[in-house]
Amino acid sequence: MCGRIAVLASPDETSAFLGVGDLESFPPRYNVAPTQPILVVMSGPQRPPGSNLPDRMALLARWGLIPAWSKNPADMPLLFNARSESAIEKASFKTAMRHRRALIPVSGFYEWKKLPGNRRQAYWLKPRKGGLVALAGLMETWSEPGGSEMDTAAILTTGASADILHIHDRMPVVIQPEDFARWLDCRTQEPRDVAALMRPAQPDFFEQIPVSELVNKVANVGPEIQQRVEPLPEAAPAKPKVEKRKSSDDDQMKLF
């Protein structure tokens, strides 16, 4: 599961990390939620021999993939995640998995741990070494009946690494820089050829920072939502004991 991300790097840092051309200026985004725009990087058109232009392109896409065949997105669930183990078999994702694999740059993501008593503890998970990380994504362009087009995307997930299992059993797929070209190459690399890349990150890759419930509301978009807090206790708070008051009838019975 990956339902919130943050993007804090500058455009220059992002373009250098992903090997794309200059990006337009954008502010830090501390609390990005599904249906909001996210940056997506894909393989670009083949360049002529000798060209020094990057062979990758960046674009903004709605976080929440809409299959090209969908007639009415309102009739579909919000597809902001795709299970990597079964994406190639699902009608909503198999075409994108084969032809439009993407990288989604983030500074980290949020996850919620379920606790007894219907409570949840939020965590901010970021690379221990800092900087950006590239999540595996899928991109699809949906055409509205009127003819306008919308680029949409989903983040692929896999089983959580051992150190994150105590928070959640799923995590986003991380693509390492040395595998960027292979992951994005949809011309020669079939989904089966990149299946080995869709694995959990190495244990301890992400730092786990407990944060407050401020992150729960998408309206909260400042850096304060990433401040470390004391995590909630694992055990549910004990319910206070309520003493049963004796009725007046009970007192009267003592007379007999």
N, C-alpha and C positions, 0 to 999 in steps of 0.2 A: 504494500500500500504506500502511496506517496501522494498526499493530498494538499501539501503546501511546500513551497520552495522559497528561497531567497536568492537574489542576484545582486551582489555588492561590488563587483569588480568594475573598473573603468572600461570604457569602450576600447582603449588601446590595449589593456591587459587581455580583454576578451578576444580581440582580433588576433593578437600574437599567439595566444594559447590555442586557438582553433585553426589558425592558418587561413584566415579570410581577409578580404580587403577592409578598408577603413569603414568603421561603423559610425552611425550618427550618435551624437551625445545622448545619454540617458542617465537618469538619476538612480541611486541605489534603491532597490526594492526589497523591503524586509519581509513582506508577507503576501506572496503571490498565490492566488487561489485559482482553481479551475474556472473556466470561461474567460479568464483574463488573458491578455496577449503575452506570449513568451517568445524568446529568441530561439530559432531553430537553424541549424547548419546542415546543409546537404551537399552532395557532390554536384558540381556545376557542369556546364557543357564542356566537352573536350576542347582543349586549347590547341592551336596549331603548333607544330614543332618550333622551338626557339622562343615561345611566348613566356614572359615572366609574370603573367597574371595568375592569381591564385585559381586553383581548380575547384574551389569550394565556394558556396554562396550562402549568405545569411538572409533570413527573412523572419518576419513576425507572423506568428500563427496563434489562433485561438487554442487555449489549452482545453482540449476536449474534442477528440477526433470524431468527425462525421463522415461515414463511408460515402463514397461517390454515388452509390446506388440509392442512398436514402432519399425518400420523397419528402419527408417531413421530420426534421430533427426533434421536434417536440414529442414525437411518438417513440423516441429512442432514449435509453438511459444515457447519462453523461459519461462518455468513455474517456476519462482522463488517465486511466491506467490500462495496461494490457499485460496479461500474464505471459512471460516469455516462453514458458514451456508449451503453451498451446496456441500462440498467436498465429502461427502458420496454418492452423486448422480452422480458425474462426473466420466466418464470412466478413466480419467487420474489419479484420486486420490483415488477412492473408495477402491481399494485393499490395498494401503498403509494406508489409514485411519483405516481400520479394522485390519491390521496385522503388520504394521511397523510405529507406532507413535514414535516420537522422541523428544528430548529436544535439543535446539540449544543455547548454552551459548553466551551472548553478554554483552558488557559494556554499550550499548545503540545503537540507530539507528538514521538515518537522515531522515528528511522529508522536502518537499518543499511546501511553501504556494504560491498559485497563486495570483498575484496582477494585478490591471488594467494596461493596457499598455504593455501587454505581458511580464511582469516581474515576477520573482520568488525570494522569500526570503527563504534561507536554514536555517533549525533549527537542532541543535544537541540535541537529547532527551535522557537523562540518568536518572537512578534512583536517587531520591533526597537523599536517604540514602547512595548512593555510592555502590560500589561493582558490582557483576554480576547480571544478570537477565536471566531467562530461557524462551526462546520463544518456543511455540508449533511448532513442525515440523513434516514432513512426509518424509520417506526415501524409495527409490526404487533402486534396482540394475538392471542396464541395461546391457545386453550382446550384444557385437558387433558381426557381422556376422563371424568374424575370431575366436571368442571364448573368447576373453578377456572381463573382466567385469569392470563396472564403477559404483560406488556408487554415487547416486544423491539425492538431498533433496530440499524441498520447505518449506517456512515459512507460517504458517496459519495466516490469518488476520480476524479481526472482526470490527464492527463499533467503531469509535473513542470514547473515554471518553469525557465528556462534556468540559473539559478544553483544549482538543486538537482539538476540532471541528473547531476552527478558523484557524487551519493550514491545516488539511486534514480530510476527513470523514471516513478514515480507519486507523487502527493501527494493529501491530502484537499482537497475543494472548500471554499473559504472564501466565505461569504456576507457581504457588507459590510452595515453597519447600515442604510444607505439602501435596501437591497433586502430587508430582513427581511419586511416586510408582503407584498411581491410573492411571495417564495418560499413563505411559509406559506399564502397564499391558494389553497386547493384548490377553492374554489367557482367562481371566475371565471377562474383561471389554469391552463390545461392544461399538461401537461409540455412541449409544444412552445413554450409562451409563456415558460417560464423556462429554456429550454435555454441561452440566452446567459449565464446566471448560473453555469453549471457549467464554469468555466474556471480555469486556473491562477491563483494569486495573482501580483501584480506582482513582478517580480524585486526582490530585496533586501527583500521584505516580512518574511521570516523570517531571524532570526539563526541561524547554524549553529554549534553549540558541540560540539566532540568531547568525549565523556564516556567513563568507564571501563566495563568489562564488568559492573559492579555492576547496571546496569539490566537485564541479561539475565535475572535471576532475579526473579520476581514477589514473592518474599518480601522483597526489599529495597524498602522504602517510605519511606525518609528522604531529606532534602534532599541528602545527600552524593552521590546518584546523578546529580545535575545539575552537579557540579563539573567545571570545564574541565580537560582533561588534554592532554598532547601526543599528537596523533594517531599511529597506527601508521604506519610507513613504507610507501609504496605498493608497493615491491618486496618480494618474499618473501625472508626471510633465507636467506643462502647456506648450503648444507649443508657441514659441515666435511669436508675431504678426509681420507680414510682411506688411509694408506700400506699398500701390500701387503707383508707380510713375506715374505722369501725362505724357502723351505723348506730343510730340512737336505739334501735331495737336490740342490738347486741348488748348495749349497756343496761337496758332494762331487764334482760334475761338474767343478769348477775344478781338480781334481787330474789330469785327463786332457787 
